[in-house]
Amino acid sequence: MGKARKQKTKSFKKSVLIICPGITEKGYISSLRADRYRGLHIDLEPKLDKADKYSEVFCLLRKEYSTPKTARICIYVNDMDTIKAQGKMKDYLDDMNKTVRASNDKLKIIESMPCIEFWFLLHYQYTDRCYPSYDSLKQTIRKVIPYYEKNEQWARKIYSILEDKTNIAVKNADRTVTKKESGEGDCSYTNMHELISKLDELYAQLGSEHLS
């Protein structure tokens, strides 16, 4: 009887680069990585307090995609309130589109208007109200997450509070994007659900390749 042929074990070689602007995003995504996406190679690169320094990030991303064979799967998570308040939306969109083209449409852009706390709110309720800043949103957030503060302590624990409501937030976030794209008027929005969807997809690939 002949020897059984060894099957080659596949491995998910591509790593994921996630760039985010603050301690809250860093804490939330770090917890996602450690729990929901354990085993997926995610490089988290926080650009603390640099939500409006998007040109630096886009430049870094174009450099990443300049060598396609080694380029990581890149996701840029950003708050939009400061960019909008500073009247930089046209410049931001021009820079973003230039970078997306350089990536051959592989770059994933995740935006929250005004900030990631709007995504947190959507774990509890749907709203299309326009919040121009975190300060305008703060009291609404505290109605569903009492005593919430935008600091490192809360950043470390917020995922565990929201974890079992993620599916609700995904549906609500999708509705906010639909409202934004309808052009019916200013509204707050987030496409954080697309981050979840992308990482779910990559995590599923990781599992299937381990079983191959």
ABEGO torsion letter per residue (X at the ends): XBBBBBBBBBBBABBBBBBBABAAAAAAAAAAAABAABGBBBBBBBBBGAAAAAAAAAAAAAAAAABAAABBBBBBBBBAAAAAAAGAAAAAAAAAAAAAAAAGGABBBBBBOABAAAAAAAAABBBABBBABAAAAAAAAAAABBGBBBBAAAAAAAAAAAAAAAAAAAAAAAAAAAAAAAGAEBBBBBAAAAAAAAAAAAAAAAAAAAAX
